[in-house]
């Protein structure tokens, strides 16, 4: 029994410890900032929760590493349709948070099913791509893959959750691009999405606050005390950080940082504002370098995977991280519209952290088993 709970030494030699170490550094980096901006009002509450989630995520990672990732391929349809059922349940009986019925309450906590649906979508697309032997440019194959991508996006957009819908769209786009889809199809697809948004602008699906976010992104000075207050305060905080930052506030008698006082959702969606203010340009670059290492190593694993399923799993992870990082940091500095997308591994959030670690564990699993090992 105990032997089943141990990783084989030959597999362990193939494990990319660099990814694990960098991921933990990023989480701890985020946890310090979470504590800094929440300690004045909540003490160690959010720090403690984030560290508890870290321990749970590490346990989950180890459990996933024990099984061959090809086993997950066999159960891909079950995982996918279970996530769709969860989204449907959320639509009927979910909890409304910030105007979106996208959460399921469990006691005093809540989970966000869309986070798990995003992961299930990646697994299903990877399984279908393996079945199709990578032939994505066959029209029948393309529309089959598009169907499995569109179903969860529809259920997420009606919650309504624009941010997660965007993430799912760009995951699909990244996977299709890395799978070798004809560029003309990709360009026409993007054009189609832009056209759809234009046509839906005055429909009930286009929520008023979505419109305000888009228009405020185009003209951030239009409503400085209303819709754009969060962005303006974020930019002031980041700008005040300069090169080296104002210094991180960890002691009980330290004054609170500017962003912790004036930027809403600072420990979740806008945590980068804290990094920019307290750790400055150097602190921000340090974080981006850690992300770059993580993504670079995941791309290398994707290239060396023994099958298409493993490569697409890694491609989905890379797409998720790249877009989430660009979107989250971009919205804090005013170059992207504000959405509820968290900064991977840095923002506070159990569902987000757990799904990010499951994705990382799958990438590590693919890397461990990319070679045929004789026992």
Secondary structure as GFF3:
##gff-version 3
##sequence-region A 1 375
A	DSSP	three_ten_helix	2	5	.	.	.	ID=ss1
A	DSSP	alpha_helix	9	14	.	.	.	ID=ss2
A	DSSP	alpha_helix	17	42	.	.	.	ID=ss3
A	DSSP	alpha_helix	45	66	.	.	.	ID=ss4
A	DSSP	alpha_helix	69	74	.	.	.	ID=ss5
A	DSSP	alpha_helix	76	93	.	.	.	ID=ss6
A	DSSP	beta_strand	95	97	.	.	.	ID=ss7
A	DSSP	beta_strand	100	106	.	.	.	ID=ss8
A	DSSP	beta_strand	109	111	.	.	.	ID=ss9
A	DSSP	alpha_helix	113	131	.	.	.	ID=ss10
A	DSSP	alpha_helix	139	157	.	.	.	ID=ss11
A	DSSP	alpha_helix	162	178	.	.	.	ID=ss12
A	DSSP	alpha_helix	183	200	.	.	.	ID=ss13
A	DSSP	alpha_helix	208	218	.	.	.	ID=ss14
A	DSSP	alpha_helix	229	241	.	.	.	ID=ss15
A	DSSP	alpha_helix	258	262	.	.	.	ID=ss16
A	DSSP	alpha_helix	271	278	.	.	.	ID=ss17
A	DSSP	alpha_helix	280	304	.	.	.	ID=ss18
A	DSSP	alpha_helix	308	333	.	.	.	ID=ss19
A	DSSP	alpha_helix	350	368	.	.	.	ID=ss20
###
